Amino acid sequence: MGRDPGTASLEDRTSLEGELTSVSFRDDVTGYTVARVETSRGEEATVVGCFPLPSPGERLRFEGRWKVHPRFGPQFDVSFCRAEAPVSEEGLIRYLGSGVIRGIGPVLAARIVGVFGADTLRVLDEDFPRLREVPGIGERRREEFRLAWEAHRQRRGVLLFLHDHGIGAATANRIVRRYGDEAERVVRANPYQLAEDVEGIGFATADRIALKGGLDPGDPARVRAGLLFALRKAAEEGHVLLPRGELLRRAGDLLDLTADLEPALEGALEDGLLVQETFSPEPWKGEARGVYVPSLCRAEEAAAARLRDLLARPGSSEDPREAQEDLGKLEASLGITLAPAQREAVLAALLSRVVVVTGGPGTGKTTLVRLLVNLCEARGESVLLGAPTGRAAKRLGEATGREAKTLHRLLEFEPHTGRFQRNASNPLEGSRLVVDEVSMVDLPLFSCLLSALPRHGSLVLVGDADQLPSVGPGSVLRDLLASGAVPSVTLQEVFRQAEESRIVRSAHRILRGHLPEWENTPELQDFYFVPQEDPVRTAELVVELVSSRIPARFGLDPLLDIQVLCPMHRGDAGAQSLGARLQHALNPFGRELRRGSRVFREGDRVMQLRNDYDREIYNGDLGRITWVAPEGNLLHVRFEGREVPCLDEDLDCLMPAYAVTVHKAQGSEYPAVVVPLVTQHYVLLQRNLLYTAVTRGKRLVVLVGSRRALSLAVHNETIRARFGALAERLRHSGGMDE
Ligand SMILES: Nc1ncnc2c1ncn2[C@@H]1O[C@H](COP(=O)(O)OP(=O)(O)OP(=O)(O)O)[C@@H](O)[C@H]1O
């Protein structure tokens, strides 16, 4: 029984029973609710917390504590809530007539309750045919009600069951959406399945459900799930495999078990859930065995095999002298003299089936690709151009004057099956494939690309190995270079025009471990560092720069041209907090839509977070919100001149984009970038992150923040090594997988 807030000891855990009368606030994503309740003693109380929204009329039993809010007074802070069927006739009518059961409105509800009174719910549950006693309900309608009532009961039961297992409202709804009536069965049979199928449920939640359901912590099923999860998590961090010892350590930590996990690992290997490969010499400090999830092992094996096959075949030109002559003629006709390394790269592309060309900004990659394409076409080859992102493909197309596609489009990705239509049995039609921005290509995509390459095709891979590696697993570009097995050319010379850009000079200095140079002179520069030690002041300064100083001095539009790039999400100068500050400064008014902590406002700059092949918008695409529906559940975004409606789940893949992380900006370029650097972000202050951020700016780069943070970033060379064995497989061709 609830206590009177006036007399209760405010910190005691207690319970409260009553009926919901109104909802003042509800966040559909988290389930956070502020509501008024009429207690069973007829008093009004405010309840606050995360719980499934009950249907009107249901009786609620809350557990929690009374707290005193400084402004709103006593509130019941809910830690648990269970909905119980209403008993009063009034409650029953409100419950049945609230719309929870399709087809029953308040009038019909009153008629039903009028006949069965307090016994209504029992009749509906156990004695449905008696509904005939209610006047005015025909046979067909009755059957419709029966089905609707059944569905409602099941859904309600599942939601309550999930709630009992500590699953919040939003997640519970996602589970029900995914499994329907099967939800309870799946959760009971194998809670770990949830972590695989349902977004927002990780291993920890699934594990909590399993342990709550009585599973022994050392149960082999649990250990197996832990091993699998450790590998999946590693893949999210970019690893293709984990050395066996490392996997056992990580799984032990995850499961909080000191027991021997070897037997469970052996079982998982025997059942083919995991795959183990042994490499020689030992690649990982005394460890020779790497454990994979099968798909990644297959991808690595296939990529290595296909590359070895390409390396064993002669290039499209077998005569170096002839190739040199052709190139010389082309240079003369275009009035370009390639630098020796550029020439070496073009010739290597002609003389081998696969070549890697890497170099920083302004080292002439695009120029040599243009010549190579010309040369190949003149020799009768058909050249395909591709890049991992839409923006990179567009740039490649513009630079070469040819059509360039995203790799997904080139390989004819089918969103519904998740497969590529171009593959080994239906290869690409073209004799040479040139791929730009290869640093962003992960191992699974690389493997698919290789298998779709025609048997007699050639591959030119161009990229900057100092950029951040791909988001997905693997470090393809670095591994190819590290293997020493694939012909490769590193471009180091920065050409004069590019050298004049301080952005380019700074980027190269950063790579060499030197602080960038800047001068705050009256003449406009393209690279600045604005020192500020305090993180909060840094955030304020970023807002000031973006909203007034840069637009005034450089004539750039803050909403279109300037991108703030943060090393991290969190912290005073992190993407989250800065994004909100910038939104407030740049676009404070207008119709808005709230989604959890995100606010979308008409006029906002937004970023798409996932590839959406149906609507043809891709991860990292930027757009502007052009319209928000007055009732606030739909908005329109203009992406590249195209108006795209975004509704419900689409909104989960959208975020305001005034400030984004450097990782999100990979492969994109912006007229101006502003980068806050604060020591709070020390974990991510790494050279390749700073380098990636700086090279995203075309006309202006402004670093703002602490000198120490800048110095930390420049000097921190540690690139977290990604576990994988592509380089090993290539180095020791004919090795372990034969
Ligand atoms: N051999 C060359 N001689 C003189 N100038 C060159 C040569 N190669 C390239 N350049 C010039 O250097 C500049 C940078 O070249 P390019 O755009 O090809 O480099 P990039 O490596 O693709 O650069 P980014 O990665 O920044 O796009 C261009 O202005 C280009 O005209």
The ligand as an SDF file (V2000), in Angstrom:
LIG
                    3D

 31 33  0  0  0  0  0  0  0  0999 V2000
   53.5770   15.4140  -61.6260 N   0  0  0  0  0  0  0  0  0  0  0  0
   53.0670   16.5560  -61.2320 C   0  0  0  0  0  0  0  0  0  0  0  0
   53.6590   17.7100  -61.5260 N   0  0  0  0  0  0  0  0  0  0  0  0
   53.1490   18.8930  -61.1160 C   0  0  0  0  0  0  0  0  0  0  0  0
   52.0250   19.0190  -60.4080 N   0  0  0  0  0  0  0  0  0  0  0  0
   51.3790   17.8870  -60.0890 C   0  0  0  0  0  0  0  0  0  0  0  0
   51.8490   16.6000  -60.4710 C   0  0  0  0  0  0  0  0  0  0  0  0
   51.0060   15.6700  -59.9880 N   0  0  0  0  0  0  0  0  0  0  0  0
   50.0500   16.3400  -59.3460 C   0  0  0  0  0  0  0  0  0  0  0  0
   50.2660   17.6530  -59.3810 N   0  0  0  0  0  0  0  0  0  0  0  0
   49.4520   18.7220  -58.7890 C   0  0  0  0  0  0  0  0  0  0  0  0
   49.4440   18.5490  -57.3810 O   0  0  0  0  0  0  0  0  0  0  0  0
   48.1830   18.8240  -56.8480 C   0  0  0  0  0  0  0  0  0  0  0  0
   47.6900   17.5890  -56.0840 C   0  0  0  0  0  0  0  0  0  0  0  0
   47.5380   16.4920  -56.9910 O   0  0  0  0  0  0  0  0  0  0  0  0
   46.4020   15.4250  -56.8600 P   0  0  0  0  0  0  0  0  0  0  0  0
   45.0900   16.1000  -56.6980 O   0  0  0  0  0  0  0  0  0  0  0  0
   46.5730   14.4780  -57.9750 O   0  0  0  0  0  0  0  0  0  0  0  0
   46.8510   14.7680  -55.5160 O   0  0  0  0  0  0  0  0  0  0  0  0
   46.0800   13.7900  -54.5510 P   0  0  0  0  0  0  0  0  0  0  0  0
   47.1010   12.9180  -53.9470 O   0  0  0  0  0  0  0  0  0  0  0  0
   44.9680   13.1460  -55.2640 O   0  0  0  0  0  0  0  0  0  0  0  0
   45.5700   14.8240  -53.5040 O   0  0  0  0  0  0  0  0  0  0  0  0
   44.3100   14.7350  -52.5060 P   0  0  0  0  0  0  0  0  0  0  0  0
   44.4410   13.4420  -51.7880 O   0  0  0  0  0  0  0  0  0  0  0  0
   44.5360   15.9360  -51.6380 O   0  0  0  0  0  0  0  0  0  0  0  0
   43.1080   14.8570  -53.3720 O   0  0  0  0  0  0  0  0  0  0  0  0
   47.2900   19.1480  -58.0230 C   0  0  0  0  0  0  0  0  0  0  0  0
   47.1970   20.5370  -58.1230 O   0  0  0  0  0  0  0  0  0  0  0  0
   48.0050   18.5880  -59.2130 C   0  0  0  0  0  0  0  0  0  0  0  0
   47.7560   19.3130  -60.3750 O   0  0  0  0  0  0  0  0  0  0  0  0
  1  2  1  0
  2  3  1  0
  2  7  2  0
  3  4  2  0
  4  5  1  0
  5  6  2  0
  6  7  1  0
  6 10  1  0
  7  8  1  0
  8  9  2  0
  9 10  1  0
 10 11  1  0
 11 12  1  0
 11 30  1  0
 12 13  1  0
 13 14  1  0
 13 28  1  0
 14 15  1  0
 15 16  1  0
 16 17  2  0
 16 18  1  0
 16 19  1  0
 19 20  1  0
 20 21  2  0
 20 22  1  0
 20 23  1  0
 23 24  1  0
 24 25  2  0
 24 26  1  0
 24 27  1  0
 28 29  1  0
 28 30  1  0
 30 31  1  0
M  END
$$$$
